[in-house]
Amino acid sequence: MAEYVEWKPRYNPWAVALTVTLATFMEVLDTSIANVSLPHIAGNLSVSEEEATWVLTSYLVSNAIILPISAWFSRLMGRKRFYMMCVTLFTCSSFLCGLAPSLSVLVVCRILQGAGGGGLQPSEQSILADTFPAAKRGMAFAVYGMAVVVAPAIGPTLGGWITDNFSWRWIFYINVPIGIVSLYLTHKLVEDPPYLIAERAKGRPRIDYPGLGLLVIGIGCLQMVLDKGQEKDWFSTTWIAALFIVAIYTLIAWVVWEYYHPAPIVEIRLFRNRNFSTAMFFTFVLGIVLFGTTVVIPQFLQLLLGYPAVKAGEAMAGGGFMMLLMMPIAGQLVSRVDPRGMMCFGFLATAASLYYIATHLSLQMDFKTAAMLRTYQTLGLAFIFLPSSILAYVGTPREKNNQISAMNSFVRNIGGSIGIALISTMLTRQAQKHQVYMTAHTDSGNAAFRQLASGITQTLAQKGVPHPQQQAYGRIAGMVTGQATTLAYIDIITVMAVVVALLSPLVLLMRRPKAGGPAPAAH
């Protein structure tokens, strides 16, 4: 098996890395670029904004289903061929999304687009793991990390700019030329390593129909619950409760079935590896923090400070630039120092930045402060993302690279979905709690309230505003709501800071890779 360990690609590994990163960046960008365009899509297709959210939901459900089984598809048809098929499907369905004459057609095309996009992230990560030796994987994963982390940060800004200056259809059309270039370069530069070719020569894997069916139902129902739960008031809605029950029972049955199946679609037994299971847990938390803050900060800027979507997106751009700066630094360090120490620093730095955000969040915050808060928040993420990805491969055979990368992408995305759902729910509940408490002190028996109401009433009366007293009470009510919601945001970010800080000692559960050791060999 030595020839598998010593195999090197015929082309420059960095050319391969940039090639596969191109399509992955395009796909990750598409998960967030459509968010700010929903009102335009709803108006153009004559549907409500609530109905238009199926443009997002359909993509996420389809994407979530394909992510964990992409490794199995790679074994079935060859990784390069599967990757090219995903790029082709994503590109063609993007073009059809742009042409969609109705919401139903657009949703169907988004389902196809999500299916194509679901195979890109894990395929890229496994291609990088095989293309680069273990000692150089850090910088390779840094390139991948830039695509995964930076794309969601610039997606809302780019989507808003395209929609304002052209049409919402162009957020899909821009994928077409990128997809064509990616296909050409992939055909020329990317190749399957010998161990994958030898594995395919043994015959196609047996299709696990029960496992596939359980996974599709379980993940599909779970993603629907997470995406629509807060909007439908969670379990007070019968169909949300029913989908949740189906998801839980189906996923438990799927885990048991896959664990004992001789040729599973997803290698559940990989979780017996301490490094892999711990890395997946950290990736899950990273998904919550990364996607959660990507939603929380723009939401605060738009709903409470009145920023337009494009301006809120611009405030997030500093985080993307910080990741571009820190990823190469982390990539250089990860092969020279203990990755566990890097992760510990990353967790503590991220926790400190989240606490800093919580202490500086206010309704008087200016644009510069908002942009800097997001920039600080991303400072430590590179020191979590890269070491976690590297350590996940320690102690696992090389032929499991596809499974590791697929599960890594899947866990991060599910963490993001759960994080967004939890944050949305906590925000509503905490805002209500704070508002009840503050409202209890806004009555005529409170001297401070009487003084405030009298002052506002007099000011409005001097300006000739009709019904000044009613207007004063209305403005005070708006102030109470704004303050209560701000306190809810502060509560959420503080909880996230504490949770991330508590993760720092858990890095000691992971085994450090051998210094200068070879990439894991095929068995």
C-alpha positions as CSV (number, residue, x, y, z in Angstrom):
1,M,0.0,0.0,0.0
2,A,3.0,2.3,0.0
3,E,2.2,3.7,-3.4
4,Y,-1.1,5.1,-1.9
5,V,0.8,6.9,0.9
6,E,3.4,8.4,-1.4
7,W,1.1,9.4,-4.2
8,K,1.3,13.0,-5.4
9,P,-1.0,14.7,-7.9
10,R,0.4,15.4,-11.3
11,Y,-0.4,19.1,-11.1
12,N,0.5,21.8,-8.6
13,P,-1.5,21.1,-5.4
14,W,-2.3,24.8,-5.0
15,A,-3.8,24.9,-8.5
16,V,-6.0,22.0,-7.4
17,A,-6.9,23.8,-4.2
18,L,-7.9,27.0,-5.9
19,T,-9.9,25.1,-8.5
20,V,-12.1,23.2,-6.0
21,T,-12.4,26.3,-3.7
22,L,-13.9,28.3,-6.6
23,A,-17.1,26.2,-6.8
24,T,-17.3,25.8,-3.0
25,F,-17.2,29.5,-2.5
26,M,-19.9,29.9,-5.1
27,E,-22.1,27.4,-3.3
28,V,-21.6,28.8,0.3
29,L,-22.2,32.3,-1.0
30,D,-25.6,31.1,-2.4
31,T,-26.8,30.0,1.1
32,S,-26.9,33.7,2.2
33,I,-27.0,35.8,-1.0
34,A,-30.7,35.3,-1.5
35,N,-31.8,36.4,2.0
36,V,-31.9,40.1,1.3
37,S,-33.6,39.6,-2.1
38,L,-36.7,37.8,-0.7
39,P,-38.9,41.0,-0.7
40,H,-38.0,41.6,-4.4
41,I,-38.7,37.9,-5.3
42,A,-42.0,38.0,-3.5
43,G,-43.1,41.2,-5.3
44,N,-41.9,40.1,-8.7
45,L,-43.6,36.7,-8.4
46,S,-46.8,38.0,-6.8
47,V,-46.5,36.0,-3.6
48,S,-46.3,36.9,0.1
49,E,-42.9,37.3,1.9
50,E,-43.8,34.3,4.0
51,E,-44.3,32.2,0.9
52,A,-41.1,33.5,-0.5
53,T,-39.1,32.0,2.4
54,W,-39.5,28.6,0.8
55,V,-36.8,29.8,-1.6
56,L,-34.4,29.5,1.4
57,T,-36.0,26.5,3.1
58,S,-36.1,24.3,0.0
59,Y,-32.4,24.9,-0.6
60,L,-31.4,24.2,3.0
61,V,-33.5,21.0,3.2
62,S,-32.1,19.6,0.0
63,N,-28.5,20.6,0.9
64,A,-28.8,19.1,4.4
65,I,-29.9,15.7,2.9
66,I,-27.0,15.4,0.4
67,L,-24.2,16.5,2.7
68,P,-23.9,13.4,4.9
69,I,-24.3,11.0,1.9
70,S,-21.9,12.7,-0.4
71,A,-19.1,10.3,0.6
72,W,-21.2,7.4,-0.4
73,F,-21.9,9.0,-3.8
74,S,-18.2,9.5,-4.2
75,R,-17.6,5.8,-3.7
76,L,-20.4,4.9,-6.0
77,M,-19.3,7.0,-9.0
78,G,-15.8,8.2,-8.3
79,R,-15.1,11.4,-6.4
80,K,-14.0,13.6,-9.4
81,R,-17.0,12.5,-11.4
82,F,-19.4,13.1,-8.5
83,Y,-17.8,16.5,-7.9
84,M,-18.2,17.5,-11.5
85,M,-21.8,16.3,-11.5
86,C,-22.5,18.5,-8.5
87,V,-21.0,21.5,-10.2
88,T,-23.0,20.8,-13.3
89,L,-26.2,20.4,-11.4
90,F,-25.6,23.5,-9.3
91,T,-24.7,25.6,-12.4
92,C,-27.7,24.5,-14.5
93,S,-30.2,24.8,-11.7
94,S,-28.8,28.3,-10.9
95,F,-29.6,29.3,-14.5
96,L,-33.1,27.8,-14.3
97,C,-33.7,29.7,-11.0
98,G,-32.9,32.9,-12.8
99,L,-35.5,32.0,-15.5
100,A,-38.2,30.8,-13.0
101,P,-41.6,32.3,-14.0
102,S,-43.3,31.4,-10.7
103,L,-42.5,30.5,-7.1
104,S,-43.3,26.8,-7.5
105,V,-40.8,26.5,-10.4
106,L,-38.2,28.5,-8.4
107,V,-38.6,26.2,-5.4
108,V,-38.1,23.1,-7.5
109,C,-35.0,24.6,-9.1
110,R,-33.7,25.6,-5.6
111,I,-34.2,22.0,-4.5
112,L,-32.0,20.8,-7.4
113,Q,-29.5,23.6,-6.7
114,G,-29.3,22.5,-3.0
115,A,-28.7,18.9,-4.1
116,G,-25.9,20.0,-6.3
117,G,-24.4,22.3,-3.7
118,G,-24.5,19.7,-1.0
119,G,-21.7,17.6,-2.5
120,L,-19.3,20.5,-3.1
121,Q,-18.0,21.3,0.4
122,P,-17.2,17.7,1.6
123,S,-15.8,16.8,-1.8
124,E,-13.4,19.8,-1.7
125,Q,-12.2,19.0,1.8
126,S,-11.5,15.4,1.0
127,I,-9.7,16.4,-2.2
128,L,-7.5,18.7,-0.3
129,A,-6.8,16.1,2.4
130,D,-5.6,13.7,-0.3
131,T,-3.8,16.3,-2.5
132,F,-1.6,17.7,0.4
133,P,0.6,15.8,2.8
134,A,-0.4,16.0,6.5
135,A,2.3,18.5,7.2
136,K,0.9,21.0,4.6
137,R,-2.8,20.4,5.2
138,G,-3.0,23.5,7.4
139,M,-2.6,26.0,4.7
140,A,-4.8,23.9,2.3
141,F,-7.6,23.9,4.8
142,A,-7.0,27.7,5.3
143,V,-8.0,28.2,1.7
144,Y,-11.1,26.1,2.2
145,G,-11.9,27.9,5.4
146,M,-11.8,31.3,3.6
147,A,-14.5,30.1,1.2
148,V,-16.7,28.6,4.0
149,V,-16.4,31.5,6.4
150,V,-16.0,34.6,4.2
151,A,-18.7,33.8,1.7
152,P,-21.6,34.0,4.2
153,A,-20.2,37.3,5.5
154,I,-20.2,39.0,2.1
155,G,-23.3,37.2,0.7
156,P,-26.0,39.7,2.1
157,T,-24.0,42.7,0.9
158,L,-23.4,41.3,-2.6
159,G,-27.0,40.1,-2.8
160,G,-28.4,43.5,-1.8
161,W,-26.1,45.3,-4.3
162,I,-27.0,43.0,-7.2
163,T,-30.7,43.2,-6.4
164,D,-30.7,47.0,-6.1
165,N,-28.7,47.6,-9.2
166,F,-29.9,44.8,-11.5
167,S,-32.5,42.2,-10.6
168,W,-32.9,39.4,-8.1
169,R,-32.5,37.0,-11.0
170,W,-28.8,38.0,-11.3
171,I,-28.0,36.5,-7.9
172,F,-28.5,33.2,-9.7
173,Y,-27.1,34.1,-13.1
174,I,-23.7,35.0,-11.7
175,N,-23.1,31.3,-10.8
176,V,-23.2,30.3,-14.4
177,P,-19.8,31.6,-15.6
178,I,-18.1,30.6,-12.4
179,G,-19.5,27.1,-12.7
180,I,-18.3,26.8,-16.3
181,V,-14.8,27.8,-15.3
182,S,-14.8,25.5,-12.3
183,L,-15.9,22.6,-14.5
184,Y,-13.2,23.2,-17.0
185,L,-10.4,23.5,-14.4
186,T,-11.7,20.4,-12.5
187,H,-11.6,18.3,-15.6
188,K,-8.0,19.4,-16.3
189,L,-6.5,19.4,-12.9
190,V,-8.3,17.2,-10.4
191,E,-7.8,13.5,-10.2
192,D,-8.7,10.6,-8.0
193,P,-5.8,9.1,-5.9
194,P,-4.9,5.4,-6.5
195,Y,-6.6,4.2,-3.3
196,L,-10.0,5.5,-4.5
197,I,-9.5,4.0,-7.9
198,A,-8.6,0.6,-6.3
199,E,-11.6,0.9,-4.1
200,R,-13.9,1.4,-7.0
201,A,-12.3,-1.5,-8.9
202,K,-13.6,-3.8,-6.1
203,G,-17.1,-3.0,-7.3
204,R,-19.8,-0.5,-6.5
205,P,-21.0,-0.3,-2.9
206,R,-24.3,-2.0,-2.2
207,I,-27.1,0.5,-2.0
208,D,-28.5,0.7,1.5
209,Y,-32.1,1.7,0.6
210,P,-33.5,1.6,4.2
211,G,-30.6,3.8,5.5
212,L,-31.0,6.2,2.6
213,G,-34.8,6.5,3.1
214,L,-34.4,7.0,6.9
215,L,-31.8,9.7,6.4
216,V,-33.9,11.6,3.8
217,I,-37.0,11.6,6.0
218,G,-35.2,12.4,9.2
219,I,-33.0,15.2,8.0
220,G,-35.7,16.6,5.8
221,C,-38.2,16.8,8.7
222,L,-35.5,18.2,11.1
223,Q,-34.5,20.9,8.8
224,M,-38.2,21.9,8.2
225,V,-38.7,22.1,12.0
226,L,-35.6,24.2,12.5
227,D,-36.4,26.6,9.6
228,K,-40.1,27.1,10.3
229,G,-40.4,26.4,14.0
230,Q,-40.1,30.0,15.3
231,E,-42.2,31.4,12.6
232,K,-45.0,28.9,13.4
233,D,-44.6,29.1,17.3
234,W,-42.9,25.7,17.5
235,F,-44.9,22.9,19.0
236,S,-48.2,24.9,19.3
237,T,-48.5,24.1,15.6
238,T,-49.5,20.5,15.0
239,W,-47.5,19.8,11.9
240,I,-44.3,21.2,13.4
241,A,-44.8,18.9,16.4
242,A,-45.5,15.9,14.1
243,L,-42.4,16.6,12.0
244,F,-40.2,16.9,15.1
245,I,-41.4,13.5,16.4
246,V,-40.9,11.9,13.0
247,A,-37.4,13.4,12.8
248,I,-36.3,12.2,16.2
249,Y,-37.6,8.6,15.9
250,T,-36.4,8.3,12.3
251,L,-32.9,9.7,13.0
252,I,-32.5,7.3,16.1
253,A,-33.5,4.4,13.9
254,W,-31.1,5.6,11.2
255,V,-28.2,5.8,13.6
256,V,-28.8,2.2,14.9
257,W,-29.3,0.9,11.4
258,E,-26.1,2.5,10.0
259,Y,-24.0,1.4,13.0
260,Y,-24.7,-2.3,12.4
261,H,-25.0,-2.2,8.6
262,P,-22.0,-3.9,6.9
263,A,-21.9,-1.2,4.1
264,P,-23.4,1.9,5.6
265,I,-24.1,5.2,3.7
266,V,-22.6,7.1,6.6
267,E,-19.8,5.6,8.8
268,I,-21.4,6.1,12.3
269,R,-18.6,4.0,13.8
270,L,-16.2,6.8,13.1
271,F,-17.6,8.5,16.3
272,R,-15.8,5.8,18.3
273,N,-12.6,7.7,17.4
274,R,-12.1,10.2,20.2
275,N,-10.5,12.9,17.9
276,F,-13.2,12.6,15.3
277,S,-16.1,12.8,17.8
278,T,-14.6,15.7,19.7
279,A,-13.8,17.5,16.5
280,M,-17.4,17.1,15.3
281,F,-18.7,18.5,18.6
282,F,-16.4,21.5,18.2
283,T,-17.5,21.9,14.6
284,F,-21.1,21.8,15.7
285,V,-20.5,24.6,18.2
286,L,-18.6,26.6,15.6
287,G,-21.6,26.3,13.3
288,I,-23.8,27.7,16.1
289,V,-21.5,30.7,16.8
290,L,-20.6,31.5,13.2
291,F,-24.1,31.3,11.7
292,G,-25.8,32.6,14.8
293,T,-23.7,35.8,14.9
294,T,-24.0,36.2,11.2
295,V,-27.8,36.5,11.8
296,V,-27.8,38.3,15.1
297,I,-25.7,41.3,14.2
298,P,-27.3,42.3,10.9
299,Q,-30.7,41.7,12.4
300,F,-29.9,44.1,15.3
301,L,-28.6,46.7,12.9
302,Q,-31.7,46.5,10.6
303,L,-34.5,46.1,13.1
304,L,-33.3,48.4,15.9
305,L,-30.9,50.9,14.3
306,G,-32.8,51.2,11.0
307,Y,-29.9,50.2,8.7
308,P,-30.9,49.1,5.2
309,A,-29.9,45.5,4.3
310,V,-26.9,46.6,2.2
311,K,-25.5,48.8,5.0
312,A,-25.9,46.0,7.5
313,G,-24.0,43.7,5.2
314,E,-21.2,46.2,4.9
315,A,-20.9,46.2,8.7
316,M,-20.3,42.5,8.5
317,A,-17.6,42.8,5.8
318,G,-14.9,43.5,8.4
319,G,-15.3,40.0,9.7
320,G,-14.6,38.6,6.3
321,F,-11.4,40.6,5.9
322,M,-10.3,39.5,9.4
323,M,-10.8,35.9,8.4
324,L,-8.8,36.4,5.2
325,L,-6.0,37.8,7.3
326,M,-6.1,35.2,10.1
327,M,-6.6,32.0,8.0
328,P,-3.1,32.0,6.4
329,I,-1.5,32.7,9.8
330,A,-3.4,29.8,11.4
331,G,-2.5,27.6,8.4
332,Q,1.2,28.3,9.0
333,L,1.0,27.7,12.7
334,V,-1.1,24.5,12.7
335,S,1.8,22.4,11.5
336,R,4.3,24.0,13.8
337,V,2.6,24.1,17.2
338,D,0.2,21.9,19.1
339,P,-3.2,22.3,17.4
340,R,-4.9,21.8,20.7
341,G,-3.2,24.9,22.1
342,M,-4.4,26.9,19.0
343,M,-7.9,25.7,19.6
344,C,-7.8,26.7,23.3
345,F,-6.6,30.2,22.2
346,G,-9.3,30.4,19.6
347,F,-12.1,29.5,22.0
348,L,-10.9,32.0,24.6
349,A,-10.4,34.7,22.0
350,T,-13.9,34.1,20.6
351,A,-15.5,34.1,24.0
352,A,-13.7,37.3,25.0
353,S,-14.8,39.0,21.7
354,L,-18.4,37.9,22.2
355,Y,-18.4,39.3,25.8
356,Y,-16.9,42.5,24.4
357,I,-19.8,42.7,21.9
358,A,-22.3,42.1,24.7
359,T,-20.9,45.0,26.7
360,H,-20.8,47.5,23.8
361,L,-24.2,46.7,22.1
362,S,-26.5,49.6,22.4
363,L,-29.1,51.7,20.5
364,Q,-26.6,54.5,20.3
365,M,-24.0,52.4,18.6
366,D,-22.6,54.0,15.4
367,F,-21.6,52.2,12.2
368,K,-17.9,52.1,12.9
369,T,-18.5,50.4,16.3
370,A,-20.8,47.8,14.7
371,A,-18.2,47.0,12.0
372,M,-15.4,46.7,14.6
373,L,-17.5,44.4,16.9
374,R,-18.0,42.0,14.0
375,T,-14.3,42.2,13.1
376,Y,-13.2,41.4,16.7
377,Q,-15.7,38.5,16.8
378,T,-14.0,36.7,13.9
379,L,-10.5,37.1,15.3
380,G,-10.3,33.7,17.0
381,L,-12.5,31.6,14.6
382,A,-9.6,30.6,12.3
383,F,-7.7,29.1,15.3
384,I,-10.7,26.9,16.0
385,F,-11.7,26.0,12.4
386,L,-8.3,24.8,11.1
387,P,-7.0,22.8,14.1
388,S,-10.4,21.1,14.4
389,S,-10.3,20.1,10.8
390,I,-6.8,18.8,11.0
391,L,-7.3,16.8,14.3
392,A,-10.5,15.2,12.9
393,Y,-8.2,13.1,10.5
394,V,-5.9,11.8,13.3
395,G,-6.2,8.1,13.8
396,T,-8.5,7.4,10.8
397,P,-7.5,5.5,7.7
398,R,-7.1,7.5,4.5
399,E,-9.9,5.8,2.7
400,K,-12.3,7.4,5.2
401,N,-11.3,11.0,4.2
402,N,-14.5,11.4,2.2
403,Q,-16.6,10.3,5.2
404,I,-14.8,12.7,7.6
405,S,-15.2,15.7,5.3
406,A,-18.8,14.9,4.5
407,M,-19.7,14.6,8.2
408,N,-17.7,17.8,9.1
409,S,-19.7,19.9,6.6
410,F,-22.9,18.3,7.6
411,V,-22.4,18.8,11.4
412,R,-21.4,22.5,10.8
413,N,-24.5,23.2,8.8
414,I,-26.8,21.5,11.2
415,G,-25.2,23.4,14.0
416,G,-25.8,26.6,12.1
417,S,-29.5,25.7,11.6
418,I,-30.0,24.8,15.2
419,G,-28.1,27.9,16.3
420,I,-30.3,30.2,14.3
421,A,-33.5,28.5,15.5
422,L,-32.3,28.7,19.2
423,I,-31.3,32.3,18.9
424,S,-34.5,33.3,17.2
425,T,-36.5,31.6,20.0
426,M,-34.4,33.0,22.8
427,L,-34.6,36.5,21.3
428,T,-38.4,36.5,21.3
429,R,-38.7,35.0,24.8
430,Q,-36.0,37.2,26.4
431,A,-37.4,40.4,24.8
432,Q,-40.9,39.5,26.1
433,K,-39.5,39.0,29.6
434,H,-37.6,42.2,29.7
435,Q,-40.5,44.1,28.2
436,V,-42.9,42.8,30.9
437,Y,-40.4,43.9,33.6
438,M,-39.8,47.4,32.1
439,T,-43.5,48.0,31.4
440,A,-44.3,47.3,35.1
441,H,-42.3,50.5,35.9
442,T,-44.0,52.7,33.2
443,D,-47.1,53.9,35.0
444,S,-48.4,57.1,36.5
445,G,-47.2,56.1,39.9
446,N,-43.6,56.2,38.8
447,A,-42.1,59.7,39.2
448,A,-39.4,59.1,36.6
449,F,-42.0,57.9,34.1
450,R,-44.3,61.0,34.7
451,Q,-41.3,63.3,34.2
452,L,-40.3,61.6,31.0
453,A,-43.9,61.6,29.6
454,S,-44.4,65.3,30.6
455,G,-41.2,66.3,28.9
456,I,-41.9,64.5,25.6
457,T,-45.5,65.9,25.6
458,Q,-44.3,69.4,26.0
459,T,-41.7,69.1,23.3
460,L,-44.3,67.6,20.9
461,A,-46.8,70.3,21.7
462,Q,-44.3,73.1,21.0
463,K,-43.7,71.5,17.6
464,G,-47.4,71.5,16.8
465,V,-47.7,67.7,16.8
466,P,-51.4,66.7,17.1
467,H,-52.4,64.7,20.3
468,P,-49.0,65.2,21.9
469,Q,-49.8,63.2,25.0
470,Q,-50.8,60.1,23.0
471,Q,-47.8,60.6,20.8
472,A,-45.6,60.8,23.9
473,Y,-46.9,57.5,25.3
474,G,-46.5,55.8,21.9
475,R,-42.9,57.0,21.7
476,I,-42.2,55.7,25.2
477,A,-43.7,52.4,24.3
478,G,-41.3,52.2,21.3
479,M,-38.4,53.1,23.6
480,V,-39.3,50.3,26.0
481,T,-39.6,47.7,23.1
482,G,-36.2,48.8,21.7
483,Q,-34.5,48.6,25.1
484,A,-36.1,45.2,25.9
485,T,-35.0,43.8,22.6
486,T,-31.5,45.2,23.0
487,L,-31.2,43.5,26.4
488,A,-32.4,40.2,24.8
489,Y,-29.6,40.5,22.2
490,I,-27.1,41.1,25.0
491,D,-28.4,38.1,26.9
492,I,-28.0,35.8,23.9
493,I,-24.4,37.0,23.1
494,T,-23.4,36.7,26.7
495,V,-24.6,33.0,26.8
496,M,-22.7,32.3,23.7
497,A,-19.6,33.8,25.2
498,V,-19.9,31.6,28.3
499,V,-20.5,28.4,26.3
500,V,-17.5,29.0,24.0
501,A,-15.3,29.7,27.0
502,L,-16.3,26.5,28.7
503,L,-15.1,24.5,25.6
504,S,-11.5,25.6,25.9
505,P,-10.4,22.8,28.4
506,L,-12.2,20.1,26.3
507,V,-9.4,20.3,23.7
508,L,-7.3,18.1,25.9
509,L,-9.6,15.2,25.1
510,M,-8.0,15.1,21.6
511,R,-4.8,13.4,20.6
512,R,-2.1,15.5,19.0
513,P,-0.9,14.4,15.6
514,K,2.6,13.1,15.4
515,A,5.1,15.8,14.4
516,G,6.0,15.4,10.7
517,G,4.0,12.2,10.5
518,P,2.8,11.0,7.2
519,A,-0.8,11.2,6.0
520,P,-2.9,8.3,7.2
521,A,-2.4,5.3,5.0
522,A,-5.0,3.2,3.4
523,H,-5.8,-0.1,5.1
